[in-house]
Amino acid sequence: MQIDDLPFLFCVIMVITSVVSGDGSKTKEDKYMSSYKYKHLTLDDRITIQKALKEGQTFVEIGALIGKDPSTVSKEVKAHLDYRNTGTRSRGYNPCRHRKRCTKQYICGEDSCGFINRLWHGKTYCSECALCMVNCPDFEEEKCSSLKKAPYVCNSCKQVRSCTLAKQFYDAKEAHKTYEKTRSDSRKGIDITPEELDRLDAILSPLIKQGQSIHQICMNNAAEIMVDERTIYNYIDAGILSAGNIDLPRKVRYKKRKSKKVVRVDKKCHIGRTYEDFETFMKGHPDFNVVEMDSVEGTRDSTKVLLTVFFRNCSLMLAYLREANTAKSVTEAVNHLYEILGREQFCEMFQVILADRGSEFTDPLAIEFDEDGRRRTYVFYCDPQRPDQKGGIEVTHEFIRRIVPKKTSFAFLTQDKVNLMMSHINSYTRKKLNNRSAHQLFSFFYGADTASKLNLEAVPANEIILKPELLK
């Protein structure tokens, strides 16, 4: 190969590379636009906007310059308008509608008008004074009609130096400062309710004051705390816990250093337990009973939450009141059912459990195995944003919402009230159950004694109430 052939060979390689990678179908403009997609405006972008506004370009033209949609440019300009009440070299700020033909003098008194002003102009008209709009009874404000339409600013206006009306400008540096401050303020604060904070404080502060490290506490109480180490340190730094930095000797002694976040309970719990794995498992075990689990929450003024348990084979639902939406509370509810039903009956009824990917279900091993390490069930998870994969429990939640509507606090609920509610719901006859109730089918499958163990009672058809009045 000769040296003269190298340029040609290089061109061939570039063409082949573009074809294989698919970039050959993209224009230079497409690549430029895709690189800017979903990104915030930078200071350079804002400076470009300011220069383009000065030149009188439209939002469409400016959007093409910075690779943004015209509506993005419009929102940027509107959000960072710089209002200025300034006049001209010879006249002060005066937005009065009659300023050009007004001949009034000394409205605020002859002594108020300066000697220099009278000497320079020969006469002193009130329209030349900035106090005109305050003292004149005939004052009527005039606003520039050009500011009501795009581009909403005076950057390119040729009359700006002779105008005494209120003005609007777009300043790139000031806009960027405002943007950075807004972004910084939005990331401050603590997103936690007072009740949840009190619950965490009751767990964390005593252990911290006993000399335990944050890592030790998180590892031993992960199912109950449900926050990572970094968050706890932030709470302590903010001074919202009873324990303070003074109770952390290593933090006082050593410089702050980076640390990895601790997984809440089991971040990899979905591996081998996806909905696809569930379908594969059910093909091999078609006769296994499937139980769906979910949570129903009230308003943020109470940490109480319901754990709902739905039996697919009979459409019966159980509900258990929990003081907090944690993995530990779910495990305690499952252990309670395991205890009152007994191992044999629990394993028959709860052969497979299907839950969503909420943080309260991220400790599957504690659900699948009892305290002696014996397997009692199998846990699987629905795909993200797919409530239809456990549609039975979602539909039955509508009955709960008839009695406890959304935006209702759960603070007044007790387990006895929850049992009463579920007895009425499960006694309701449904067409899809061949005009039978879920309670009747459950009793047929598992016996009336099992229903009694679960505090379920049959309510006569004409006495069923599915309204908030039931719990009042």
Salt bridges, closest charged atoms under 4 A:
GLU76 OE2 - ARG46 NE 2.87
GLU76 OE2 - HIS80 ND1 3.17
ASP82 OD2 - ARG84 NE 3.03
ASP138 OD2 - LYS104 NZ 2.23
GLU140 OE1 - ARG97 NE 3.78
GLU140 OE2 - HIS98 NE2 3.57
GLU142 OE1 - ARG99 NH1 2.77
GLU180 OE2 - HIS176 NE2 3.25
ASP185 OD2 - LYS181 NZ 2.98
ASP185 OD1 - LYS188 NZ 3.93
ASP191 OD1 - ARG300 NH2 3.49
GLU196 OE2 - ARG199 NH2 2.60
GLU224 OE1 - LYS328 NZ 2.77
GLU229 OE2 - HIS215 ND1 2.62
ASP237 OD1 - LYS251 NZ 2.59
GLU292 OE2 - ARG312 NE 2.61
ASP294 OD2 - LYS390 NZ 2.78
GLU368 OE1 - ARG273 NH2 3.02
GLU368 OE2 - ARG375 NH1 3.83
ASP370 OD2 - ARG343 NH1 3.56
ASP370 OD2 - ARG374 NE 3.11
ASP372 OD2 - ARG374 NH2 3.63
ASP388 OD2 - ARG386 NH2 2.66
GLU394 OE2 - LYS390 NZ 2.76
GLU394 OE1 - HIS397 ND1 3.93
